[in-house]
Amino acid sequence: MPISQELLDILACPKCKTGVILKERPKGSGLICPTCKVIYPIKDDIPIMLIDEAIPVGEDGEPKAGYTSEWK
C-alpha cells in the first residue's frame, strides 16, 4: 500500500521540519528532505523517520556511494 497524499502532506523531516518528497524506485521507496539532502527509507510501507536512519543523497536523489545497500 503506497503512502497516501494526505499522509505526505503532514510528514516533515524530523531534523529541519521541511516537508518531504516521495521518491519511488524499483529497489524501494523513501522520503527525501530537500533541505537536509537525506532520504528516510520506507520499509514494509512504514516511513522510518529517524534522523539516525537517514541516508545521504546526491542531487539526483539517489543514495551517495556506500549507502546503496542500506536502501532496498
C-alpha positions as a printed Julia matrix, in Angstrom:
72×3 Matrix{Float64}:
  0.0    0.0    0.0
  1.61   3.28  -1.06
  1.72   6.29   1.2
 -1.36   8.45   0.77
 -1.11  12.07  -0.31
 -2.87  13.01   2.91
 -0.05  11.47   4.96
  2.62  13.02   2.73
  1.06  16.42   3.31
  1.63  16.21   7.08
  5.01  14.43   7.19
  8.11  16.56   7.74
 11.81  15.95   8.21
 12.4   15.36  11.94
 15.65  17.35  11.79
 14.68  20.57   9.97
 10.86  20.3    9.77
 10.82  20.75   5.96
  8.15  18.83   4.04
  9.38  15.59   2.45
  9.01  14.34  -1.12
  8.18  10.76  -2.03
 10.87   9.04  -4.11
  9.73   5.78  -5.67
 12.21   3.44  -7.3
 12.38  -0.26  -8.19
 14.63  -1.14  -5.23
 12.45   0.65  -2.7
 10.83   3.94  -1.83
 11.8    6.69   0.54
 11.01  10.22   1.64
 13.54  12.86   0.63
 14.21  16.01   2.6
 15.34  18.57   0.01
 16.89  20.78   2.7
 18.97  18.17   4.55
 19.67  16.13   1.37
 18.76  12.84   3.04
 16.25  10.11   2.38
 14.19   8.34   5.02
 13.57   4.77   3.82
 10.13   3.22   3.69
 10.17  -0.36   4.98
  7.06  -2.54   4.84
  5.0    0.56   3.91
  6.18   2.38   7.05
  8.3    5.54   6.72
 11.33   5.3    9.01
 11.53   8.95  10.08
 14.52   8.63  12.4
 17.47  11.01  11.97
 19.91   8.15  12.63
 18.33   6.08   9.81
 18.51   8.89   7.21
 20.67   8.15   4.17
 22.6   10.97   2.47
 21.57  11.56  -1.15
 23.1   13.38  -4.08
 21.48  15.98  -6.3
 19.85  13.17  -8.32
 18.0   11.88  -5.24
 19.96   8.63  -5.2
 21.95   7.43  -2.17
 25.58   8.52  -2.09
 28.29   5.9   -2.57
 28.49   3.42   0.27
 24.8    3.68   1.2
 23.13   1.89  -1.7
 22.83  -1.46   0.08
 21.02   0.15   3.02
 18.14   1.46   0.94
 16.27  -1.51  -0.51
